[in-house]
Amino acid sequence: MELSWLLVFKIGASLAGVIAGMGMFSELTWPVKLKVTATLLAGIILIGFLAPLGTPVEPFRVISVPAFGGAAALVGLAVLAGFIGYFISWPNGREIGILAAPAGLAIWAVRGGNMAELMRLAPTLAQRQALLAALKWEPIFWLATVVAGFGGVIIGEYLVARRSSFAPHSSLIVSRIFAVVASVVIAQFCIGIFAQDVMIPDHRLGSVMAQPAVSQIVFAVLVSFGMTAFIVKKFLDAGYIWPIVASALLSGFAVITSLRQDTLQQLVERHPPTFFTSSVISIMPLQMVAFGVLGSIAGYWLAVRVNFLRKHP
């Protein structure tokens, strides 16, 4: 792939955003910040610019799950990104390397179209039902891609340290299920607050909301899952795995609930395709999973840091 000036600019802008974000965590040393930046860059290049997900430059170009060959290539790139990220950030590869795959997916999440553009492709009730029925499975694929990136980290860790454990987790199945359910509820509540746009009343649906901007979605999902992971770690002592799983479940549940025929019929007949019954439904599955994963990891480690400072002021 030939590196154009536009590609170099995009990579530089992405890194500038990363460094600016890390500046908020002054307790991180510069070597660690550089490792995080290099790991994110590996994911951005391998997945964000090399993955076979198309070139979303045309109107209504929405990123979707590729065909089998493209899906296999994407999963392979995710494994490679996690593997390379582990060694780039060694000896902190276990904690930092997992950022590579979601960072790459995040590039596609902002390059592709939004949910409103997707709804414009389905103007009739039957078309919209068929589209949403297919869309409800997408979060599973994007989550599997993230898991593949985690797998690359595990492979690297096994080759170096030969350890099989990965992330902190509870030993009780019930507590894990509760952590996932709590994560879904908390994240949905927070996204409803942070992802806002124009709202208009509706006599049957109560109100409908316009499609939020991509920047608003990125902020809302990152902050919401960051808060979710922080709360789950703080009060349930659960790892970031459960909020990450919740990011896919929340997106899938939102699509499933929007499939109700009376709701869809009201939207099709009374409102433009840019309006939705809730802000959660207006977020593409790729956007929810990519930024949900990054937010969950950041929120978890922030909670770990706060707990450490309380014990060792």
Buried (B, 14 or more C-beta within 10 A) or exposed (E): EEEEEEEEEBBEEBBEEBBEBBEEBEEBEEEBBBBBBBBBBBBBBBBBBBBEBBEBEEEEBBBBBBEEEBBEBBBBBBBBBBBBBBBBBBEBBBBBBBBBBBBBBBBBBBBBBBBBBBBBEBEEBEEBBEBBEEBBEBBBBBBBBBBBBBBBBBBBBEEBEEEEEBBEBBEEEEBBEBBBEBBBEBBBEBBBEBBBBEEEEBEEBEEBBBBBEBEBBBBBBBBBBBBBBBBBBBEBBBBBBBBBBBBBBBBBBBBEBBBEEEBBBBBBEBBEBBBBBBBBBBBBBBBBBBBBBBBBBBBBBBBBEEEEEEEEE
